Amino acid sequence: MTTIDWSELTHAYGSAEDVPGLFARLGGTEDEAVWQELWGSLCHQGSVYDASWAALPVLTGIALGRAPGGPVQAVTMAGLITTDPDEECRARYAREIGQLLDVARVLRADPGQDAHTFVYLQMAVLAFEGDDGVWAEALERINAEEYDLECPECEEGLFVAFGSYGVFTSAGDYVTGANEEADTEGRTELIPAAPDRLDGIGARLHGEAVEFGQTEVAQALRYVFGKASCPSCEAVFTVSEEVEKQWI
């Protein structure tokens, strides 16, 4: 195996020479803090660096249980890294990506997996498979229970929510807090897609959520692949289609 000179690689904060030391600290009581440092350095705000790709074999070893640190963290970080459209790197690390895909599928099928982690593992599976669409990244907003979009007709900013604040589309700069009573004016109800009318990626994601007992995720996906209408101009649109058009 080729020895990596981490000092020649970069991450979000400059030289990546600290990365081996961070991985070496995993396996103890400070794992959560170490992973936060690794996420901040290697995947800062979703960005990917040359050190991120170089870390893929290390993350694979953790995912396979050959090194300490926690398979879920390793798989989800590797999933984000492989959303980077670098075909040369994908080819270089094809073996590791295949191994990570196998682990991600096993972890996703765990009946004790919480809904948020399940979504991140779904994203990782799509990333490892080389999904050409946006869902390996855009699916994350299911955990936030909302998407910020623009109306395809009048271009009004829209807040599409499904979850603890209700199920609605709201126009304008809509902001609410956990202890605030949401204003119901200027809203329209989301219309969930019927499971038997879903197709393509929507049918796949919903079917997997149902298969693995993730009813909360399955319901959220019905709204994401369902219909919404703009409160300002009454244009009707499919939420997922606008996510695919507008996701950056």
C-alpha positions as CSV (number, residue, x, y, z in Angstrom):
1,M,0.0,0.0,0.0
2,T,1.3,3.5,-0.9
3,T,2.3,5.5,2.1
4,I,0.4,8.8,2.3
5,D,2.3,12.0,3.0
6,W,-0.6,13.9,4.7
7,S,1.5,17.1,4.9
8,E,1.2,17.3,1.1
9,L,-2.6,17.2,1.3
10,T,-5.1,19.8,2.4
11,H,-8.4,20.0,4.1
12,A,-10.7,22.9,5.2
13,Y,-8.1,24.4,7.5
14,G,-4.9,23.9,5.4
15,S,-2.4,21.2,5.8
16,A,-3.8,17.7,6.5
17,E,-0.8,16.6,8.5
18,D,-3.1,16.4,11.6
19,V,-5.5,13.8,10.1
20,P,-3.6,10.6,11.1
21,G,-3.4,11.9,14.7
22,L,-7.1,12.5,14.7
23,F,-7.9,9.0,13.5
24,A,-5.4,7.5,16.0
25,R,-7.4,9.1,18.8
26,L,-10.6,7.2,17.9
27,G,-11.7,4.3,20.1
28,G,-11.9,6.0,23.5
29,T,-14.1,8.4,25.4
30,E,-13.5,11.4,23.2
31,D,-14.8,9.8,20.0
32,E,-17.6,12.3,19.5
33,A,-15.2,15.3,19.7
34,V,-12.7,13.6,17.4
35,W,-15.4,12.9,14.8
36,Q,-16.5,16.5,15.0
37,E,-13.0,17.6,14.2
38,L,-12.8,15.2,11.3
39,W,-16.1,16.3,9.9
40,G,-15.0,19.9,10.2
41,S,-11.7,19.3,8.5
42,L,-12.6,16.7,5.8
43,C,-16.2,17.7,5.0
44,H,-16.6,21.3,6.1
45,Q,-20.1,22.4,5.1
46,G,-20.2,19.6,2.6
47,S,-17.0,20.5,0.8
48,V,-14.6,17.7,-0.2
49,Y,-10.8,18.0,-0.4
50,D,-7.9,15.9,-1.6
51,A,-7.3,14.8,2.1
52,S,-11.0,13.7,2.2
53,W,-10.5,11.2,-0.6
54,A,-7.2,10.1,0.8
55,A,-9.1,9.2,4.1
56,L,-11.4,6.8,2.3
57,P,-9.2,3.7,3.0
58,V,-9.1,4.6,6.7
59,L,-12.8,5.1,6.8
60,T,-13.3,1.8,5.1
61,G,-11.2,0.1,7.7
62,I,-13.3,1.6,10.5
63,A,-16.5,0.6,8.7
64,L,-15.3,-3.0,8.4
65,G,-14.4,-3.1,12.1
66,R,-10.6,-3.3,11.4
67,A,-10.0,-0.1,13.3
68,P,-11.9,1.7,16.1
69,G,-14.2,4.6,15.6
70,G,-17.7,3.5,14.7
71,P,-19.0,2.2,11.4
72,V,-22.0,4.5,11.1
73,Q,-19.8,7.7,11.3
74,A,-17.3,6.2,8.9
75,V,-19.9,5.2,6.4
76,T,-21.8,8.5,6.4
77,M,-18.6,10.5,6.1
78,A,-17.4,8.4,3.2
79,G,-20.8,8.8,1.6
80,L,-20.6,12.5,1.7
81,I,-17.0,12.4,0.3
82,T,-18.2,10.2,-2.7
83,T,-20.8,12.7,-3.7
84,D,-17.9,14.7,-5.1
85,P,-18.0,14.3,-8.9
86,D,-14.4,13.3,-9.2
87,E,-14.4,10.2,-11.5
88,E,-10.7,9.7,-11.2
89,C,-11.0,9.4,-7.4
90,R,-14.0,7.1,-7.7
91,A,-12.0,4.8,-10.0
92,R,-9.0,4.9,-7.7
93,Y,-11.0,4.0,-4.6
94,A,-13.5,1.7,-6.4
95,R,-12.7,-1.3,-4.1
96,E,-13.2,0.8,-1.0
97,I,-16.5,2.2,-2.3
98,G,-17.8,-1.3,-3.0
99,Q,-16.9,-2.4,0.5
100,L,-18.5,0.7,2.0
101,L,-21.7,0.1,0.0
102,D,-22.0,-3.4,1.5
103,V,-21.6,-2.1,5.0
104,A,-24.0,0.8,4.4
105,R,-26.7,-1.7,3.3
106,V,-26.2,-3.8,6.4
107,L,-26.4,-0.8,8.7
108,R,-29.4,0.6,7.0
109,A,-31.3,-2.7,7.5
110,D,-30.7,-2.7,11.3
111,P,-34.2,-2.7,12.9
112,G,-32.9,-0.5,15.7
113,Q,-31.7,2.2,13.4
114,D,-33.2,5.7,14.3
115,A,-34.9,7.6,11.5
116,H,-32.2,10.3,11.1
117,T,-29.4,7.8,10.8
118,F,-31.4,5.7,8.4
119,V,-31.7,8.8,6.1
120,Y,-28.0,9.4,6.2
121,L,-27.4,5.8,5.4
122,Q,-29.8,6.0,2.5
123,M,-27.8,8.9,1.2
124,A,-24.5,7.0,1.6
125,V,-25.9,4.1,-0.4
126,L,-26.9,6.4,-3.2
127,A,-23.5,8.1,-3.2
128,F,-21.6,4.8,-3.2
129,E,-23.8,3.5,-6.1
130,G,-22.8,6.6,-8.0
131,D,-26.3,8.2,-8.1
132,D,-26.4,10.8,-10.9
133,G,-29.3,12.7,-9.3
134,V,-29.4,15.1,-6.3
135,W,-30.8,12.7,-3.7
136,A,-27.5,11.5,-2.3
137,E,-27.3,15.1,-0.9
138,A,-30.8,16.5,-1.0
139,L,-32.3,13.7,1.0
140,E,-30.7,15.3,4.1
141,R,-33.5,17.9,4.3
142,I,-35.9,15.1,5.3
143,N,-34.2,15.2,8.7
144,A,-34.8,18.9,8.9
145,E,-38.5,18.3,7.9
146,E,-38.4,21.1,5.3
147,Y,-37.2,22.3,1.9
148,D,-36.6,25.9,0.8
149,L,-37.7,26.3,-2.8
150,E,-38.9,28.9,-5.3
151,C,-42.3,28.7,-7.0
152,P,-41.7,27.5,-10.5
153,E,-44.2,30.1,-11.8
154,C,-43.9,33.4,-9.8
155,E,-40.5,32.6,-8.2
156,E,-41.8,33.4,-4.8
157,G,-39.6,31.9,-2.0
158,L,-41.4,28.9,-0.5
159,F,-41.0,27.0,2.7
160,V,-42.2,23.5,2.3
161,A,-42.6,21.8,5.7
162,F,-43.7,18.3,6.7
163,G,-43.3,17.1,10.3
164,S,-43.5,18.7,13.8
165,Y,-44.6,22.1,12.5
166,G,-47.4,20.6,10.3
167,V,-47.6,19.9,6.6
168,F,-47.8,23.0,4.4
169,T,-46.3,25.3,1.9
170,S,-45.7,28.9,3.1
171,A,-44.6,31.9,0.9
172,G,-42.1,34.5,1.9
173,D,-39.6,34.6,4.7
174,Y,-41.3,32.1,7.0
175,V,-39.5,31.4,10.2
176,T,-40.7,29.6,13.3
177,G,-39.2,28.4,16.5
178,A,-40.0,25.4,18.7
179,N,-41.9,27.6,21.2
180,E,-43.6,29.9,18.7
181,E,-47.2,29.4,17.6
182,A,-47.1,29.1,13.8
183,D,-49.2,31.5,11.8
184,T,-51.5,29.5,9.6
185,E,-52.3,32.4,7.1
186,G,-50.7,32.3,3.7
187,R,-50.4,28.5,3.7
188,T,-51.5,25.7,1.5
189,E,-51.6,22.0,2.4
190,L,-49.2,19.6,0.9
191,I,-50.8,16.6,-0.9
192,P,-48.8,13.4,-0.2
193,A,-48.2,11.0,-3.1
194,A,-50.1,7.7,-3.0
195,P,-47.5,4.9,-2.6
196,D,-48.8,3.0,-5.6
197,R,-48.4,6.1,-7.8
198,L,-44.7,6.6,-7.0
199,D,-42.1,5.7,-9.6
200,G,-38.4,6.0,-10.1
201,I,-36.3,7.2,-7.2
202,G,-39.4,8.1,-5.2
203,A,-40.7,4.6,-5.4
204,R,-37.3,3.2,-4.5
205,L,-36.7,5.4,-1.5
206,H,-40.2,5.0,-0.1
207,G,-40.1,1.2,-0.7
208,E,-36.8,0.9,1.2
209,A,-38.2,2.9,4.1
210,V,-41.2,0.7,4.3
211,E,-39.2,-2.5,4.0
212,F,-36.9,-1.5,6.9
213,G,-39.8,-0.4,9.2
214,Q,-39.0,3.4,8.9
215,T,-42.6,4.6,8.8
216,E,-41.7,8.2,9.7
217,V,-39.3,8.4,6.8
218,A,-41.7,6.7,4.5
219,Q,-44.4,9.3,5.3
220,A,-42.0,12.2,4.8
221,L,-41.1,10.8,1.4
222,R,-44.7,10.8,0.4
223,Y,-44.8,14.6,0.9
224,V,-41.4,15.2,-0.7
225,F,-42.6,13.3,-3.8
226,G,-46.1,14.7,-3.5
227,K,-47.8,17.9,-4.7
228,A,-47.7,21.5,-3.4
229,S,-49.3,24.7,-4.5
230,C,-47.9,28.2,-4.2
231,P,-49.9,30.4,-1.7
232,S,-49.1,33.5,-3.8
233,C,-50.0,32.4,-7.4
234,E,-51.7,29.0,-6.8
235,A,-49.4,27.2,-9.2
236,V,-49.4,23.5,-8.5
237,F,-46.1,21.6,-8.6
238,T,-44.4,18.4,-7.5
239,V,-42.0,19.1,-4.6
240,S,-39.4,16.6,-5.7
241,E,-39.2,17.9,-9.2
242,E,-38.4,21.4,-7.9
243,V,-35.8,20.0,-5.5
244,E,-34.1,18.3,-8.4
245,K,-34.2,21.5,-10.5
246,Q,-33.2,23.9,-7.7
247,W,-30.8,21.9,-5.5
248,I,-27.4,23.4,-5.4
